[in-house]
Amino acid sequence: MINLIDDLFLQNGFICQSGEGFKLYHRSADDQKKEFWVIPLQDFVDILAEQAQLYRKCKALNVQQELDKNISLLMPVRVEDEAYCKALKSEILRIEEDSYFFKKHVVVYSDQELADFRENQADIQTNEYLIKVVAQQSCFEVYKANPKKLQWQSLVYRLASKIPFIQLKIKVNKDLTSLYELKAEKVAAKQLSDFEQGFEDAFGETSYLDLSNTDAVELINQLNQIFTTEDGAED
């Protein structure tokens, strides 16, 4: 997983510095956007207990003053199965909600997911492949059927949601338009005022252009949650 993450950072214009037990990624010194990411190399370390020391190491390795308030931590965590992943949920939440030193993101993965992702990727550049498949309906349908299942399609959306600088090229197309049409049809046919209110609360007067600039995974999950909630209420 470290190699895959390294691909994504380097292919998105980051420079890598290697430290003792971690990698530090940053934009070039003359880049107007200052952004720093640290990746621990140990597997599921007690990061909250070690973060102060890790932060000092990052500061020693890169002396740019912008690092102080613009550094995030991305921690890959290898899991064996869904049960283990579920057992880690509270610990992952505790890590990500901790506001000291770093903004924290945990991405879980299994060896099989990673192997399947790489096999399907073939000789396509990692960043290019991720951008390609995250927008594919077939990939999303597999993920949507069971988001908690450890499979490469789910790994795609975990990566896309945890690494926000990846520029997902989601076009405003018939799929997005059909969601609005479906909303209108549901409301008109069944007078689903709760559904209408949920949609308006989530998106209001948001234009298609604004939605196209919204994080793709966040947008998909919001829409899916609205539709799923309403469908469940019909049963």
C-alpha positions as CSV (number, residue, x, y, z in Angstrom):
1,M,0.0,0.0,0.0
2,I,2.9,2.4,0.7
3,N,4.0,2.0,-2.9
4,L,0.5,2.8,-4.2
5,I,0.2,5.8,-2.0
6,D,3.7,6.9,-3.2
7,D,2.5,6.6,-6.8
8,L,-0.5,8.9,-6.0
9,F,1.5,11.6,-4.3
10,L,4.3,11.7,-6.9
11,Q,1.9,11.6,-9.8
12,N,0.0,14.6,-8.2
13,G,3.1,16.8,-8.1
14,F,4.4,16.1,-4.6
15,I,8.1,15.7,-3.6
16,C,9.0,12.9,-1.2
17,Q,11.4,13.2,1.7
18,S,12.3,10.0,3.6
19,G,12.6,10.1,7.4
20,E,13.1,7.5,10.1
21,G,10.0,5.4,9.9
22,F,8.0,7.8,7.7
23,K,7.7,9.6,4.4
24,L,7.0,13.3,4.1
25,Y,5.4,14.7,1.0
26,H,5.2,18.3,0.1
27,R,4.7,20.6,-2.9
28,S,7.7,22.3,-4.4
29,A,9.0,25.3,-2.4
30,D,7.9,27.7,-5.1
31,D,4.3,26.3,-5.4
32,Q,1.8,28.8,-4.2
33,K,-0.3,26.0,-2.5
34,K,1.5,24.7,0.6
35,E,0.5,21.2,1.5
36,F,2.4,18.5,3.6
37,W,1.5,14.9,4.2
38,V,3.3,12.4,6.4
39,I,2.9,8.6,5.9
40,P,4.0,6.3,8.8
41,L,5.7,3.2,7.5
42,Q,5.0,1.0,10.5
43,D,1.8,-1.0,10.4
44,F,-0.9,0.5,12.7
45,V,1.4,2.2,15.2
46,D,-0.1,3.9,18.3
47,I,0.0,7.1,16.4
48,L,-1.6,9.3,19.0
49,A,1.1,8.4,21.5
50,E,3.8,9.0,18.9
51,Q,2.5,12.0,17.1
52,A,4.4,14.7,19.0
53,Q,7.7,13.0,18.2
54,L,6.7,12.4,14.6
55,Y,5.7,16.0,14.2
56,R,9.1,17.2,15.5
57,K,10.8,14.8,13.0
58,C,8.8,16.3,10.2
59,K,9.7,19.8,11.3
60,A,13.4,18.9,11.4
61,L,13.2,17.3,7.9
62,N,11.4,20.2,6.2
63,V,11.9,23.7,7.6
64,Q,9.2,25.4,5.6
65,Q,7.2,27.5,8.1
66,E,4.0,26.7,6.4
67,L,4.3,23.1,7.6
68,D,3.0,24.1,11.0
69,K,-0.6,24.5,10.0
70,N,-0.8,22.6,6.7
71,I,0.3,19.1,7.5
72,S,-1.9,16.0,7.3
73,L,-1.3,12.4,8.3
74,L,-2.4,9.5,6.1
75,M,-2.1,6.1,7.9
76,P,-2.7,2.9,5.9
77,V,-4.0,0.1,8.1
78,R,-4.0,-3.5,6.9
79,V,-6.9,-5.7,7.9
80,E,-7.6,-9.4,7.6
81,D,-11.3,-9.4,7.2
82,E,-14.5,-7.4,7.7
83,A,-14.8,-8.4,11.3
84,Y,-11.4,-7.0,12.1
85,C,-12.2,-3.9,10.2
86,K,-15.4,-3.4,12.3
87,A,-13.5,-4.0,15.5
88,L,-11.1,-1.2,14.6
89,K,-13.9,1.3,13.9
90,S,-13.9,3.1,17.2
91,E,-10.1,3.3,17.3
92,I,-10.0,4.8,13.8
93,L,-12.6,7.3,14.8
94,R,-10.6,8.2,17.8
95,I,-7.5,8.8,15.6
96,E,-9.3,10.8,12.9
97,E,-11.1,13.1,15.5
98,D,-7.9,13.9,17.3
99,S,-7.0,17.5,16.3
100,Y,-3.5,17.7,17.6
101,F,-0.4,18.2,15.4
102,F,-1.9,16.7,12.2
103,K,-5.2,16.4,10.3
104,K,-5.6,12.6,10.3
105,H,-6.9,10.2,7.7
106,V,-6.9,6.4,8.1
107,V,-7.4,4.2,5.1
108,V,-8.0,0.5,5.7
109,Y,-7.1,-2.1,3.1
110,S,-6.7,-5.9,2.7
111,D,-3.9,-7.6,0.9
112,Q,-6.4,-9.1,-1.5
113,E,-8.0,-5.8,-2.3
114,L,-4.7,-4.3,-3.0
115,A,-3.6,-7.2,-5.2
116,D,-6.9,-7.1,-7.2
117,F,-6.6,-3.3,-7.6
118,R,-3.1,-3.7,-9.0
119,E,-4.1,-6.6,-11.3
120,N,-7.0,-4.6,-12.8
121,Q,-4.8,-1.5,-13.1
122,A,-2.4,-3.4,-15.3
123,D,0.0,-0.9,-16.9
124,I,-2.1,2.2,-16.4
125,Q,-0.7,4.9,-14.3
126,T,-2.1,4.6,-10.7
127,N,-3.5,8.1,-10.5
128,E,-5.0,7.8,-14.0
129,Y,-6.6,4.5,-13.2
130,L,-8.1,5.7,-9.9
131,I,-9.7,8.7,-11.6
132,K,-11.0,6.4,-14.3
133,V,-12.6,3.7,-12.2
134,V,-14.0,6.0,-9.5
135,A,-16.4,7.4,-12.1
136,Q,-17.4,4.1,-13.6
137,Q,-21.0,3.0,-12.9
138,S,-20.0,-0.6,-12.8
139,C,-17.4,0.1,-10.1
140,F,-19.9,2.1,-8.0
141,E,-22.6,-0.5,-8.3
142,V,-20.4,-3.1,-6.7
143,Y,-19.3,-0.8,-4.0
144,K,-22.9,0.4,-3.4
145,A,-24.2,-3.2,-3.0
146,N,-22.0,-3.7,0.1
147,P,-19.8,-0.7,1.0
148,K,-18.3,-2.5,4.0
149,K,-17.1,-5.5,2.0
150,L,-13.3,-5.8,1.4
151,Q,-13.1,-5.6,-2.3
152,W,-11.0,-3.5,-4.7
153,Q,-14.0,-1.4,-5.8
154,S,-14.5,-0.3,-2.1
155,L,-10.8,0.4,-1.8
156,V,-11.2,2.8,-4.8
157,Y,-13.7,4.9,-2.9
158,R,-11.8,4.7,0.4
159,L,-8.7,6.1,-1.3
160,A,-10.6,8.8,-3.2
161,S,-12.3,10.0,0.0
162,K,-9.2,9.9,2.2
163,I,-6.8,11.7,-0.3
164,P,-8.6,14.9,-1.1
165,F,-6.1,16.4,-3.5
166,I,-6.8,13.8,-6.2
167,Q,-8.5,15.6,-9.0
168,L,-11.5,13.5,-9.8
169,K,-12.8,14.3,-13.3
170,I,-16.5,13.8,-12.7
171,K,-18.5,15.3,-15.6
172,V,-22.0,16.6,-15.3
173,N,-23.7,14.0,-17.5
174,K,-26.9,12.1,-17.9
175,D,-26.2,10.1,-14.7
176,L,-26.3,13.2,-12.6
177,T,-29.2,14.6,-14.5
178,S,-31.1,11.4,-14.0
179,L,-30.8,11.7,-10.3
180,Y,-32.6,15.1,-10.4
181,E,-35.2,13.6,-12.7
182,L,-35.7,10.6,-10.4
183,K,-36.1,13.0,-7.5
184,A,-38.8,14.9,-9.3
185,E,-40.6,11.8,-10.4
186,K,-40.6,10.3,-6.9
187,V,-41.9,13.5,-5.3
188,A,-44.6,14.0,-8.0
189,A,-45.8,10.4,-8.1
190,K,-45.8,9.7,-4.4
191,Q,-45.9,13.1,-2.8
192,L,-42.7,12.4,-0.9
193,S,-42.4,15.6,1.0
194,D,-39.7,14.1,3.4
195,F,-37.6,13.1,0.4
196,E,-38.0,16.6,-1.2
197,Q,-37.0,18.2,2.1
198,G,-34.0,16.0,2.4
199,F,-32.9,16.7,-1.1
200,E,-33.3,20.5,-0.6
201,D,-31.5,20.4,2.8
202,A,-28.6,18.6,1.2
203,F,-28.2,20.6,-2.0
204,G,-30.6,23.6,-1.9
205,E,-30.2,25.7,-5.0
206,T,-26.8,24.2,-5.9
207,S,-26.2,24.4,-9.7
208,Y,-24.9,21.6,-11.8
209,L,-21.7,23.5,-12.2
210,D,-21.2,23.7,-8.5
211,L,-22.1,20.0,-8.0
212,S,-19.5,19.1,-10.7
213,N,-16.8,20.8,-8.5
214,T,-18.0,18.9,-5.4
215,D,-15.9,16.0,-4.1
216,A,-17.2,13.0,-6.1
217,V,-17.4,10.5,-3.4
218,E,-19.1,12.9,-1.0
219,L,-21.7,13.8,-3.7
220,I,-22.4,10.1,-4.5
221,N,-22.7,9.2,-0.9
222,Q,-25.0,12.1,-0.1
223,L,-27.3,11.3,-3.0
224,N,-27.2,7.6,-2.3
225,Q,-28.1,8.2,1.4
226,I,-31.1,10.3,0.4
227,F,-32.4,7.7,-2.0
228,T,-31.6,4.7,0.2
229,T,-33.3,6.4,3.2
230,E,-36.5,7.0,1.2
231,D,-36.6,3.6,-0.4
232,G,-36.2,2.0,3.1
233,A,-39.2,4.1,4.3
234,E,-41.4,2.6,1.5
235,D,-40.9,-1.0,2.7
